[in-house]
Amino acid sequence: MNDPMQLLPQAVDGIWTPRKLVVGVWYGGGAYQGAANTSVDSAGRNYQLTIPAGTPFSLWLFSRDVALADSTGTTVTSSPAGAGPGGIRFQATPGQDQSFTFTVSGPAASAAQ
């Protein structure tokens, strides 16, 4: 997650840290698994999640605090937690890491008011 304006906290999420950004995957009949925020630096944050190959997933991002864009600059939208699958559909390939890049494009419309 690129964060050029440093709108997200400049520390790795802790157990009790209120999340400004939620990243995870939906799969199967509606199961959800959150990704761990593994590192933070002045450029942004990294998230990681181990998943099985050959299973269809939907990458899900959600924030009430920041607006997000994909690698083409297109706004990323998501539904609130518990609303079920949505997001970017993908399937992991054995022996290959799957990665996605997003950018914090500014404060969320509701947070900017």
Secondary structure, 3 states (H helix, E strand, C coil): CECCCCCCCCCCCCCCCCCCCEEEEEECCCEEEECEEEEEECCEEEEECCCCCCCEEEEEEECCCEEEECCCCCEECCCCCCCCCCCEEEECCCCCCCCCCCEEEEECHHHHC
